[in-house]
Amino acid sequence: MTIALSAGGLDYLVLNHIGNSPYGLWDRDVEYIRTLMQINYVSYVQMAATALPTLEQSGGAVVVVSSLLGKMTTPFAAAYASTKFALHGFFGTLQHELAMQGSNVSITISVLGLIDTPTALDKIRGFTNVTPYPASDAALHIIKAGATRQKESHFPWFHWFTCFFRDWFPYFRDICIQSSFTIPTH
């Protein structure tokens, strides 16, 4: 993988791409998970590895767009969630390692809830009653989080409560999951 750099260098690397992830019960297709991991995780690591020397020169930033499903589990997204958990593990560790080395490169992990893109809405139709949030607001949030060099950001902002409940009140989490999701009968 190659990153083309302009004559002016590189200030921000925003990693925001995903492979096709059907929403539904896991069908035990391990090969599909391997392919999705390559797209949703390994390619992020490859691009960051390639860009880091140039970002060191500019004092730049890596912005990793992730998902709340990389922080907590829910039904119907095993393959997708596993790739997002991997992003959090790798880039969270890289934040520490860069700090230990005195690097001037920041890493922001931007954790998004359900965003109202047509693709996302098509995938979840019939599965959940979770309210989606505007893509334009999410994009602005990602830009601000990267520009202010936040370690982790959440959009919408109150999703950090969800992570808190996941860690400290598993019973509450399970009740929320059960009330938000249904198994479609189609």
N, C-alpha and C positions, 0 to 999 in steps of 0.2 A: 504494500500500500504506500502511496506517495502523496505527500501534501505539497502542493505548489505554493511557494511563498513569493509574494510580490517583492519588488525592490525595497519597499518600506518595512519589511519584516512582518511580524505577527504579534498582535497584542492580545487577542482573545481567540481561544479555540472553543467553540460551542458544539458539544456532542449531543445531538438530538435526532436520532434515527432509530427505527425499529423494523424488525421483520414482521411478516404477517403472522398474527397470533389469534387463532380462532378462540372464541370464548365458549367453554363447555367442559364437561367432565374429561379428565385426562384419559386418553385412549391407549396409553402404554407405549406410545411411539417414541422410543429413545433416540432414534436417528433424527427425528424432527427437533427434539430438544437440543441435540448437538448442533444442528444447523442454525437454530435460533440463537444459541449461545454464541456462535461465531459472529452473527450479525449484531446482536444486542449487547454483547459484552466484549469479545475479543477485538472486534474492530475499534471499539472505543479505546482500549488499551494500546493497540497498534498506533492509532492516530496520536494519542497523547505521547507515546514514546518518541515518535518522529518529531513532534512539535516542541517537546521540552527544551532542547538546546536553544532554539530560536526564542522561545518564551523566556528563558533565563536571560538572554541578552536584552529583551525589551521590558523585563519585569512584568510580564503578562499574566494571563489567567486562563485556567481551564474551567469551563462550566459544563457540568455533567447533568443533563436533564434526565431525571429518573421519575419514579412513581411511588405513590403511597404503597403500592403492592410490593415494593422492594423493602418495606419496613414492617409490614404485617401481612399475614396470610388471609385469603378469602377463598371461597370455592370458585371453580371454573377458570382459573388463571395459572395453573401450575407451571407451565412452560414459561410464560411471560414473567411471572413473579420470580422464578429462579434466576433469570437473567438480570433482573433489577436488584435482587439481593447480592448477586456477584458484583455489580457495579458499586454498591455501597461498601462492600467488603474491601474491594481493591482500592477505590479512590479515597475512602476513609483512611486506610492504611497509608496511602501515598501522601495524604495531607500531613500526617505525623512525620513521615520520613523526610519530606521536603523541609519541614520546620526544623528537624534535627540537623539537617545539613546547612541551615541558614539560607535556604533558597528564597529568592524574591518572587517566586511563582505562587499564585494562590490557586486553590482548587475549591470550587463551589459545587455542592451537590444540591440541585434544585428538585425538590420532591413535590410532584404534582398529584392532585386528586383527579377526579374524572373531568376531562375537558371536553367541551362540546364540538369536537371535530366530527365531521360526518362518519369517518371510519370508526371512531370510538363508539359513537351512538349506534351505528349499525351492529357492532359486535355485541353490545350489552342489551339490545332490545329484547324484551321478554325475560331477562334474567334478573334485573334489579330495579329498584325504585330510587336509587341514589341520584341526587340532583347534579347535573353537569354544570361546569363553570365556563365562562367565556374564554375562548382561545386568545383573543386579543389581550385580555387582562393577564392571562398566564404568560404570554410573550413579554409583556412589559415587566412582570415580576421577575422573569428569568434575567432580563437585561439589567435590572436594578440590582439583583442579588449578585451577579457577576461583577458589575461595576463597583459595588461596595465591598467586594471580596469577602462575602459571608461564607462561612464554612458549610452551613446547611441552611436552606430556606424551604419554606412550605407555602404552597398555594393550593387552595385558600389557606390563609394564615392559621385558622383554627384546627387544621389537620394535625398539628403537633399534639393536640389533646387526644386524638385517636391513638397516636403512638404511645402516649402516657397510659391510656386505659389498657392498651394491648399488653404493656409490660407489667402493670400493677393490678389490674382488675380483669383477669382472664374471663371470669364469669360474665361480666358486662360485655366484653368483646364478643363472646359467643352468642349472647342474646341479640346484639346488634347485627351480627352476621346472619343469624337465622331470620330476623325480621326484614332484612334488606334483600335477600336473594330467594329465588324460587327455581325449581328445576322445570324447564319448559317441557311440554308434552308433545312437541311437534315431531 
